[in-house]
Amino acid sequence: MALEITDANFEELVTKSTKPVLLDFWAEWCGPCRMVGPIVEELATEYEGKAVVGKVNVDTNPNISMNFGIRNIPTILFFKNGQVVDKQVGAVPKANLAAKLNAQL
């Protein structure tokens, strides 16, 4: 299951992670986010132990969203060593996200 990333735990779970991180910025009212959500959950299961997969609710965690300039959702950021190394805006097939995550492993 994807981790819930918040303003409070972001540094611990994302910045300090020794594994690549996929971070899904979403909101409950966002239609495309509901399409991407199950894909993110599948990736969380498939990459367990190899990567960190998390979700950031932009409505309840405005600081993270503001820090990364998130203007459109869903936006998925890929981190390695605490730095953003790739980005995907909008709903895309699972294979696209898996390929971007695999590139960071």
Secondary structure as the mmCIF struct_conf table of DSSP 4:
data_model
#
loop_
_struct_conf.conf_type_id
_struct_conf.id
_struct_conf.beg_label_comp_id
_struct_conf.beg_label_asym_id
_struct_conf.beg_label_seq_id
_struct_conf.end_label_comp_id
_struct_conf.end_label_asym_id
_struct_conf.end_label_seq_id
STRN STRN1 LEU A 3 GLU A 4
TURN_TY1_P TURN_TY1_P1 ASP A 7 ASN A 9
HELX_RH_AL_P HELX_RH_AL_P1 PHE A 10 PHE A 10
HELX_RH_PI_P HELX_RH_PI_P1 GLU A 11 THR A 15
TURN_TY1_P TURN_TY1_P2 LYS A 16 LYS A 16
BEND BEND1 THR A 18 LYS A 19
STRN STRN2 VAL A 21 TRP A 26
TURN_TY1_P TURN_TY1_P3 GLU A 28 TRP A 29
HELX_RH_AL_P HELX_RH_AL_P2 GLY A 31 GLU A 46
TURN_TY1_P TURN_TY1_P4 TYR A 47 LYS A 50
STRN STRN3 VAL A 52 ASN A 57
TURN_TY1_P TURN_TY1_P5 VAL A 58 THR A 60
HELX_RH_AL_P HELX_RH_AL_P3 PRO A 62 ASN A 67
TURN_TY1_P TURN_TY1_P6 PHE A 68 GLY A 69
BEND BEND2 ASN A 72 PRO A 74
STRN STRN4 THR A 75 LYS A 80
TURN_TY1_P TURN_TY1_P7 ASN A 81 GLY A 82
STRN STRN5 GLN A 83 VAL A 89
BEND BEND3 GLY A 90 GLY A 90
HELX_RH_AL_P HELX_RH_AL_P4 LYS A 94 ASN A 102
TURN_TY1_P TURN_TY1_P8 ALA A 103 GLN A 104
#
